[in-house]
Amino acid sequence: MELYVHIPFCKRKCRYCSFVSFTEKAAEHEAYINLLLKEAELRAEEADEKITTIYLGGGTPSLLSSRLLEKLIRGLNSIFNLDSVSEFTSEANPGTVTEDWLEKAAELGVNRISFGMQASQDSLLCILGRIHRQDEVFHSMELARQAGFKNINLDLIFGIPTQTEDDWTQTLLTALSLHPEHISAYGLIPEEGTPLFNDLRMNRLQLPDADMERNMYSKAVSLLHSYGLQRYEISNFARPGCECMHNIGYWTQVPYIGIGISAASMTGFRSLPDGISYSRSTNPCSWADYRSMILGKKLPVPEVISPKEARFESVMLGFRMADGINEDTFMRMHKVSLEDCYGEKLHKYCENGLIIQEGHHWRMSERGFDIQNTILSDLMDDSFN
Ligand code: SF4
């Protein structure tokens, strides 16, 4: 089982960001930590398995003071049994992270840091509305290594307006020069309602075209591979043994408890005659609603995921992974074979070279990854008709 903790504070809102985070609540950090710990108490009985990974995401967890970070982690430790945690990640932003914070995080058991580097050109960081500049990434990496972190991720973005293929190659090379154990490379998705989306709609900025974006993605796959970072999920690359266990858990339907504003939980797994079923719930996204829910000692009403939906989720998430879906694991989990559920279409995609079957694994080919959404919606039709 996994634990996710949402820290919804940011110094300034990035221009593309649609995550739930607030810039004006610095005075309320401690009140929020108190609410998180209250929620953890309310959810304690959902932790019916050992917790193996923790992820502090956001927002910007590195905006919390060291004292509040300590209060949070010690509090979680007193509520949940965290003895089996082997991976404990915190996101951190260059431009907010300090030596003191990193040392405290390491002392409290955080053993993996994920930095939002995004790009190596200050002009692109400006377009994204990031608060940091490239030299702060170098400095933050150095501080993290000095604090003893041996597992560091850098998040990168491609497909940024005005970004050229050379810019992207330079970003990849700069990131690689810092020797991270893990890199996440995401294509920019302009979310409606963000300032960047409005600039695009008003033609003040343009996105790179689809071909250029595809080239950028291919460049990431080949360059990172040549430096020893293997793609293990469509957007994630790692040195062997440094894959993010928390995210792998998510893609393989390991139960998780999420606490904090907007956090989702997936718990209550049950084995039924026709497969598995579980519950999913999402906390409110507004501060006021979250606060009143927790103070009222309530939790959101969960949605029950049926065996049929659970099967499709396995396919949707499994095909994101480079290894794809193991048919034995699928059978064990869902009590029906992958072939019986999706065989006809899977074989058709195999013939077209979009899906590859190797031994007991079914995975997307390079061309399949390119049109993954189309393939998944086609498979979804089979699931729900
Ligand atoms: S740092 Fe992350 S969460 Fe905060 S505004 Fe930027 S993208 Fe959003």
Residues whose N, C-alpha, C, O or C-beta is under 5 A from the ligand:
A	BS01	SF4	C10 R12 K13 C14 C17 F19 S21 G58 G59
